[in-house]
Structures are given as structure tokens and as C-alpha cells.
Amino acid sequence: MKIIDKASWQLDGGASEHWVRNHFKTVFEWLYGKKWLTPDGVEIVDEWLYSDASLSERTVGQQGLSFLEECYDEYVTRVTVANNDGAQVLEEVYREYKARK
């Protein structure tokens, strides 16, 4: 199974639970807006399960996975979660991704 990122990896790496929750909330809500989540991914949004979230084949549809596989590292490099600019950065990275296609 393809796994892009997991909340537990971030927590194990020393990130605060607050940061992890905000990060995954931003990404999942953005993917939800694109209709790129599977039913399992929609459940994460509906139930606010961000601290247990996983960006994977189980939660993200193929179109979303293709985008994340190519662009997630760029997004993480550019985002400043403390400034709550994640959705804006995702949109910028997505526009650049679409321009390459």
C-alpha cells in the first residue's frame, strides 16, 4: 500500500500533537474540497480523526495520490503551519502541478 504520510510518523518524530492535527486537518480538508478522498478519508474529516490520520491509498483516491506523490514534499517544504497558510500553499503547489501536466 502506498503511504505518503502518517500522523504517527510525525508524532514519533517529535512534532507536537497540535501541529500534527492542524497539518493533517488542512491537507484532508483541501483534498475533501477536490473530492479526492475515499470514503475512509471522508470519515477522517467527518469524525475529526486527524491525530490518527494517514495519507494513503486507503484514504486518498488515485488522482489525489498522484498529486501527493509528486508534490507533497514540495508542499511540506513551503508550508508554515504556524501561520495557517497550508491551504494557500497547497493551492499554489497544485497550480504549478497542473501547469506541468
C-alpha positions in Angstrom: 0.0 0.0 0.0 1.2 3.5 -0.9 1.6 5.7 2.2 2.5 9.4 1.7 2.5 10.4 5.4 1.0 9.3 8.7 0.3 11.4 11.8 2.0 8.8 13.9 5.2 9.3 11.9 5.1 13.0 12.7 4.4 12.4 16.3 7.1 9.8 16.6 9.5 12.3 15.0 8.8 14.8 17.8 6.1 17.0 16.2 3.6 18.3 18.7 0.1 16.9 18.6 -1.3 20.3 17.9 0.9 20.8 14.8 0.1 17.3 13.5 -3.6 17.8 13.9 -3.5 21.2 12.2 -1.3 19.8 9.4 -3.5 16.8 8.6 -6.7 18.8 9.0 -5.5 21.3 6.4 -4.4 18.6 3.9 -7.5 16.4 4.4 -9.9 19.3 4.1 -8.2 20.5 1.0 -8.4 17.0 -0.6 -12.0 16.8 0.5 -12.7 20.0 -1.4 -11.2 18.5 -4.5 -13.3 15.3 -3.9 -10.1 13.3 -3.9 -10.8 11.4 -0.7 -12.1 7.8 -0.4 -14.9 7.0 2.0 -12.3 6.3 4.6 -10.7 9.7 4.0 -14.1 11.4 4.3 -14.7 9.7 7.6 -11.4 11.2 8.9 -12.8 14.7 8.0 -16.3 14.0 9.4 -15.0 12.5 12.6 -12.0 14.9 13.1 -9.6 12.0 13.4 -6.6 14.0 12.3 -4.3 12.7 15.1 -4.7 9.2 13.7 -4.7 10.2 10.0 -2.8 8.5 7.2 -2.4 9.9 3.7 -2.5 6.6 1.8 -4.4 4.6 -0.8 -6.9 3.8 1.8 -7.9 7.4 2.4 -7.0 9.3 -0.8 -8.2 8.5 -4.3 -5.9 7.9 -7.3 -6.0 11.5 -8.6 -5.1 12.8 -5.1 -2.4 10.2 -4.6 -0.8 11.1 -8.0 -0.7 14.8 -6.9 0.7 14.0 -3.4 3.3 11.6 -4.7 4.7 14.3 -7.0 4.1 17.4 -4.8 3.8 16.5 -1.1 7.5 17.1 -0.3 7.3 20.5 -2.0 4.2 21.4 0.0 5.8 20.4 3.3 9.0 22.3 2.5 7.0 25.5 1.7 4.2 25.4 4.3 4.3 27.4 7.5 1.7 25.7 9.7 2.1 28.3 12.4 0.9 30.9 10.0 -2.0 28.7 9.0 -1.1 29.1 5.3 -1.4 25.4 4.4 -4.4 25.6 2.2 -3.0 28.5 0.3 0.3 26.7 -0.2 -1.5 23.6 -1.4 -3.4 25.6 -4.0 -0.1 27.2 -5.2 1.6 23.8 -5.5 -1.4 22.4 -7.2 -1.5 25.2 -9.8 2.2 24.6 -10.5 1.5 20.8 -10.8 -1.4 21.4 -13.2 0.8 23.7 -15.3 3.4 21.0 -15.8 0.8 18.5 -17.0 
